[in-house]
Amino acid sequence: MPTLYLHAGLMITALLSALTGASIAIIFRRRRWWLLYHRLLEIGAVLMIVGGFAAAIGMIVLSGEEHFATLHARFGLTTALMAIATICLGFLQLSRRIKKTARPAFRELHRWSGRVTLALLAVSALSGLRLAGIV
């Protein structure tokens, strides 16, 4: 049971961190400091997602149940992969190794990937709450 609380706590905190980071990018883009806080919050969110995902895998291993047997587990895996992809796209769009002409495409991919990741985080949270019998 403690692993369940670790998983839930990390994932809820990750959702709040990701929402805050996205809000900063949308609302405070004209400020000099926005990118620093956006990065910190989103990297923190991804680390919490990976930690929460590891806790979920640990729960499944300890329980002896089948991996990715529930819709929540599949949403969680997709969310974790999308979160990692979104962070990578964010760093790529700012990389000097990427041609300046290609950066707008990476920026657009990063933005859409972030939107999809936020939606998946919300759906994963709701499906987890439903699985736990809370919703």
N, C-alpha and C positions, 0 to 999 in steps of 0.2 A: 504493500500500500504506500509506503514512503516514496517509492519510485514513481507512482502515479502523481503524487503531489509535486515532485520534482519536475516531471514532464509538463504538467498543467501550469505550474508557476513559470517555467522557462518560456513556454509557448505564449502565455498571456502577456508576459513582459516583452517578448519579441514582437507581438502584435502592436502593443502600445509604442514601443520604440520605433518600429517601422512606420506607423502612422504619424508619429511626431517628426521623424526625419523627412517624410514626404511632405508634410505640412510646411516645414521650414523651406523646402525646395520650392514650393508653390507660392507661399506668402512672402518670404523674405529674400527672394532671388536678387533683388536690387542692392542688398546689403553686402558688404565685403566679407563678412564672417559666415554667410549661409552655407558655403560649400564644406567648410571644416566641420560644422555641427551636423550637417546632412550626412557626411561620410561617417563620422563617429557613431551616430545613432544607427545608421544602416548596417555598418560592420558589426556593431554590437547585436543588432537584431539577427543577423545571419549566424553569428556565433551562438546565440541563444537557441535559434532554430536547430542548428546542428546538435547542440547539447540536449535539447528536448527530444530530438529524433533518436539520439543515442539512448536516452532514458527509455523511450518507447520500445526500442529494440531489446533493451535489457529486460523490460517487463514481459515481453513476449517470450524471450528465451527462458526466463524463470518460470513462466506459467505453463510452458510446453505447448502453447497454442500455435496455430499455423501463422506464418508471416504473411502480412498484407491480405488477410482474409476479409477485412472489413473495408467498407467504403472510406471510412475515416483514415485508415492506414494508407490507402492509395492516394487520397488527397494530401496526406502528410508528406508522403514521398515526393509527389509532384511539387508541392510547395517548397520543400527543402531544395530540390534541384533548381526550381525557378529562382529562388532567392540567391543561390550561388551564381547562377547565370546572370542575374541582374547586377550583382556586385561586379562581376567580371566585365560586363558591358560598360558599367560606369567607369571603371578604371581604363578600359580600352579607349573610350571616347576622349579621354584626356591624355592618352599616351602619345609621346613624341614619335613613337614608331609607326603610328597610324598616319597616313597621309592626310593633310588638312582637308582635301576634297572628300575623304571618306568619313570624316568626323561627324558631319550632320546625320549620316545614316546610322552610325553607332549611337548618337544622341537620341534619335527617334526610337531605335530599338530598345535602348535603356529605359526610356520613359514608358513605352508600352509594356515592356517586361515588368517594370515596377508596378504598373497598374494591375496587371494580371496577377502578380505575386501578392499584392495587397488583397485582391478579391479572393485568391486561393487561401490566404491566411484566415480571412473571415469565414469562408466556407468550412475550412478545416476545423476552426474553433467551434463553429455551430454543430458540425457533425460529431465532434468530440463530446460536446455537452449533451448531445442527444444520446450518444453511446453510453455516457455515464448516467443517463436517466435524469439529468437536470432540466433539460428542455424537452 
